[in-house]
Amino acid sequence: MTDKEFHEKWALLDEEEREGLTRLIDQMKRANALGLIISMDEGSCAFFVADRASNAVVAPPPMNLPAVTAWLDTYEKKSTTK
């Protein structure tokens, strides 16, 4: 997707959709910093978390964005207390 295509699609979103997408991007950045990725199960349109290196699922679907956020919070706490 080109920058122009992205901006055109972004312009079509309402404020709530933009906020939701921004929250998702923030969580994806958090996951990346931890060596993880957030993906979407196409069949259920639910999120899951996987290890970036192995692509192994570490938190299976169905997860919504608040569940992903809570899972990352817990994972970060466990990672920093080791």
MARSESE-773831 format. One record per atom (N, C-alpha, C): residue number from 0; residue in one letter; atom name; x, y negated, z negated. Coordinates in nm, 3 decimals. Layout:
BEGIN
num residuo atomo c1 c2 c3
NUM A CA X Y Z
...
REM end
This chain:
BEGIN
num residuo atomo c1 c2 c3
0 M N 0.085 0.117 0.000
0 M CA 0.000 0.000 0.000
0 M C 0.089 -0.124 0.000
1 T N 0.059 -0.213 0.085
1 T CA 0.136 -0.337 0.092
1 T C 0.090 -0.433 -0.018
2 D N 0.170 -0.535 -0.044
2 D CA 0.131 -0.636 -0.142
2 D C 0.000 -0.703 -0.101
3 K N -0.013 -0.730 0.027
3 K CA -0.136 -0.795 0.075
3 K C -0.258 -0.707 0.050
4 E N -0.246 -0.577 0.078
4 E CA -0.357 -0.485 0.055
4 E C -0.391 -0.479 -0.094
5 F N -0.287 -0.476 -0.178
5 F CA -0.310 -0.474 -0.322
5 F C -0.386 -0.598 -0.366
6 H N -0.341 -0.714 -0.323
6 H CA -0.406 -0.840 -0.362
6 H C -0.550 -0.847 -0.312
7 E N -0.575 -0.794 -0.195
7 E CA -0.712 -0.792 -0.143
7 E C -0.801 -0.703 -0.229
8 K N -0.749 -0.586 -0.268
8 K CA -0.827 -0.496 -0.353
8 K C -0.846 -0.554 -0.494
9 W N -0.740 -0.617 -0.546
9 W CA -0.747 -0.679 -0.678
9 W C -0.855 -0.788 -0.681
10 A N -0.864 -0.863 -0.573
10 A CA -0.962 -0.972 -0.564
10 A C -1.105 -0.920 -0.567
11 L N -1.126 -0.797 -0.527
11 L CA -1.260 -0.738 -0.526
11 L C -1.304 -0.687 -0.663
12 L N -1.210 -0.676 -0.757
12 L CA -1.242 -0.626 -0.891
12 L C -1.303 -0.736 -0.976
13 D N -1.396 -0.696 -1.063
13 D CA -1.448 -0.793 -1.159
13 D C -1.353 -0.799 -1.279
14 E N -1.378 -0.889 -1.371
14 E CA -1.289 -0.911 -1.484
14 E C -1.272 -0.785 -1.569
15 E N -1.378 -0.713 -1.593
15 E CA -1.371 -0.591 -1.675
15 E C -1.285 -0.486 -1.605
16 E N -1.300 -0.472 -1.476
16 E CA -1.219 -0.375 -1.401
16 E C -1.071 -0.415 -1.402
17 R N -1.044 -0.543 -1.391
17 R CA -0.905 -0.590 -1.395
17 R C -0.843 -0.563 -1.532
18 E N -0.919 -0.589 -1.638
18 E CA -0.868 -0.562 -1.773
18 E C -0.841 -0.414 -1.794
19 G N -0.931 -0.329 -1.744
19 G CA -0.912 -0.185 -1.756
19 G C -0.788 -0.138 -1.681
20 L N -0.769 -0.189 -1.562
20 L CA -0.652 -0.152 -1.483
20 L C -0.524 -0.201 -1.550
21 T N -0.528 -0.319 -1.606
21 T CA -0.412 -0.374 -1.677
21 T C -0.379 -0.289 -1.800
22 R N -0.482 -0.246 -1.874
22 R CA -0.459 -0.159 -1.990
22 R C -0.397 -0.026 -1.946
23 L N -0.445 0.028 -1.835
23 L CA -0.388 0.154 -1.784
23 L C -0.242 0.135 -1.747
24 I N -0.210 0.027 -1.679
24 I CA -0.071 0.000 -1.640
24 I C 0.017 -0.013 -1.765
25 D N -0.033 -0.080 -1.868
25 D CA 0.044 -0.093 -1.992
25 D C 0.075 0.044 -2.053
26 Q N -0.024 0.134 -2.053
26 Q CA -0.003 0.266 -2.110
26 Q C 0.090 0.350 -2.022
27 M N 0.082 0.330 -1.892
27 M CA 0.172 0.401 -1.801
27 M C 0.317 0.358 -1.825
28 K N 0.338 0.231 -1.854
28 K CA 0.472 0.182 -1.886
28 K C 0.523 0.244 -2.016
29 R N 0.435 0.250 -2.116
29 R CA 0.472 0.314 -2.243
29 R C 0.511 0.459 -2.221
30 A N 0.429 0.530 -2.146
30 A CA 0.455 0.671 -2.119
30 A C 0.588 0.687 -2.046
31 N N 0.613 0.605 -1.948
31 N CA 0.738 0.612 -1.872
31 N C 0.859 0.594 -1.962
32 A N 0.851 0.502 -2.055
32 A CA 0.962 0.478 -2.148
32 A C 0.989 0.599 -2.237
33 L N 0.888 0.685 -2.253
33 L CA 0.901 0.805 -2.334
33 L C 0.931 0.929 -2.251
34 G N 0.952 0.910 -2.122
34 G CA 0.980 1.024 -2.034
34 G C 0.855 1.099 -1.993
35 L N 0.741 1.031 -1.998
35 L CA 0.612 1.093 -1.966
35 L C 0.545 1.020 -1.851
36 I N 0.445 1.083 -1.794
36 I CA 0.361 1.018 -1.694
36 I C 0.215 1.038 -1.731
37 I N 0.132 0.943 -1.692
37 I CA -0.013 0.955 -1.708
37 I C -0.068 0.979 -1.569
38 S N -0.143 1.087 -1.556
38 S CA -0.205 1.121 -1.428
38 S C -0.353 1.138 -1.446
39 M N -0.423 1.150 -1.334
39 M CA -0.567 1.170 -1.339
39 M C -0.602 1.302 -1.273
40 D N -0.683 1.380 -1.343
40 D CA -0.736 1.503 -1.287
40 D C -0.844 1.464 -1.187
41 E N -0.823 1.495 -1.061
41 E CA -0.915 1.451 -0.957
41 E C -1.053 1.515 -0.970
42 G N -1.058 1.636 -1.021
42 G CA -1.187 1.704 -1.034
42 G C -1.278 1.640 -1.137
43 S N -1.220 1.597 -1.249
43 S CA -1.301 1.541 -1.357
43 S C -1.285 1.391 -1.372
44 C N -1.191 1.332 -1.299
44 C CA -1.159 1.189 -1.312
44 C C -1.120 1.154 -1.455
45 A N -1.055 1.249 -1.522
45 A CA -1.007 1.228 -1.659
45 A C -0.855 1.223 -1.656
46 F N -0.798 1.153 -1.752
46 F CA -0.653 1.140 -1.761
46 F C -0.591 1.259 -1.832
47 F N -0.461 1.279 -1.807
47 F CA -0.379 1.372 -1.884
47 F C -0.237 1.318 -1.886
48 V N -0.157 1.370 -1.978
48 V CA -0.018 1.325 -1.993
48 V C 0.073 1.443 -1.961
49 A N 0.177 1.416 -1.883
49 A CA 0.272 1.520 -1.845
49 A C 0.415 1.472 -1.866
50 D N 0.504 1.569 -1.882
50 D CA 0.646 1.540 -1.891
50 D C 0.696 1.498 -1.753
51 R N 0.765 1.387 -1.745
51 R CA 0.808 1.334 -1.616
51 R C 0.907 1.428 -1.548
52 A N 1.000 1.486 -1.623
52 A CA 1.105 1.570 -1.564
52 A C 1.052 1.704 -1.513
53 S N 0.970 1.769 -1.594
53 S CA 0.923 1.904 -1.558
53 S C 0.783 1.906 -1.498
54 N N 0.711 1.796 -1.513
54 N CA 0.571 1.786 -1.470
54 N C 0.479 1.877 -1.550
55 A N 0.527 1.929 -1.663
55 A CA 0.445 2.013 -1.750
55 A C 0.346 1.925 -1.826
56 V N 0.222 1.968 -1.832
56 V CA 0.119 1.894 -1.903
56 V C 0.143 1.906 -2.054
57 V N 0.149 1.793 -2.122
57 V CA 0.170 1.792 -2.267
57 V C 0.044 1.749 -2.343
58 A N -0.049 1.685 -2.275
58 A CA -0.178 1.648 -2.333
58 A C -0.281 1.664 -2.220
59 P N -0.358 1.773 -2.224
59 P CA -0.446 1.806 -2.111
59 P C -0.570 1.719 -2.102
60 P N -0.631 1.718 -1.983
60 P CA -0.759 1.649 -1.968
60 P C -0.867 1.730 -2.040
61 P N -0.979 1.673 -2.071
61 P CA -1.019 1.538 -2.036
61 P C -0.977 1.437 -2.142
62 M N -0.916 1.330 -2.099
62 M CA -0.879 1.220 -2.187
62 M C -0.924 1.090 -2.121
63 N N -0.983 1.002 -2.202
63 N CA -1.012 0.868 -2.151
63 N C -0.895 0.778 -2.193
64 L N -0.897 0.653 -2.151
64 L CA -0.785 0.565 -2.180
64 L C -0.762 0.543 -2.330
65 P N -0.866 0.524 -2.412
65 P CA -0.840 0.513 -2.556
65 P C -0.776 0.639 -2.615
66 A N -0.813 0.757 -2.563
66 A CA -0.752 0.880 -2.612
66 A C -0.604 0.887 -2.572
67 V N -0.572 0.844 -2.452
67 V CA -0.433 0.841 -2.408
67 V C -0.353 0.745 -2.497
68 T N -0.409 0.629 -2.525
68 T CA -0.343 0.531 -2.610
68 T C -0.316 0.589 -2.748
69 A N -0.416 0.653 -2.807
69 A CA -0.400 0.713 -2.940
69 A C -0.295 0.825 -2.937
70 W N -0.297 0.906 -2.832
70 W CA -0.200 1.014 -2.820
70 W C -0.059 0.957 -2.810
71 L N -0.040 0.852 -2.731
71 L CA 0.093 0.789 -2.719
71 L C 0.136 0.727 -2.852
72 D N 0.042 0.668 -2.925
72 D CA 0.074 0.613 -3.058
72 D C 0.132 0.722 -3.148
73 T N 0.064 0.836 -3.152
73 T CA 0.108 0.948 -3.235
73 T C 0.243 1.002 -3.186
74 Y N 0.259 1.017 -3.056
74 Y CA 0.383 1.067 -3.000
74 Y C 0.500 0.975 -3.033
75 E N 0.477 0.843 -3.021
75 E CA 0.583 0.748 -3.055
75 E C 0.621 0.758 -3.202
76 K N 0.523 0.771 -3.289
76 K CA 0.551 0.781 -3.432
76 K C 0.634 0.905 -3.462
77 K N 0.596 1.018 -3.402
77 K CA 0.671 1.141 -3.423
77 K C 0.811 1.132 -3.366
78 S N 0.826 1.064 -3.252
78 S CA 0.957 1.051 -3.188
78 S C 1.052 0.964 -3.270
79 T N 0.998 0.864 -3.338
79 T CA 1.083 0.772 -3.414
79 T C 1.113 0.821 -3.554
80 T N 1.041 0.923 -3.601
80 T CA 1.064 0.972 -3.737
80 T C 1.153 1.097 -3.738
81 K N 1.198 1.142 -3.622
81 K CA 1.285 1.261 -3.617
81 K C 1.425 1.228 -3.657
REM end
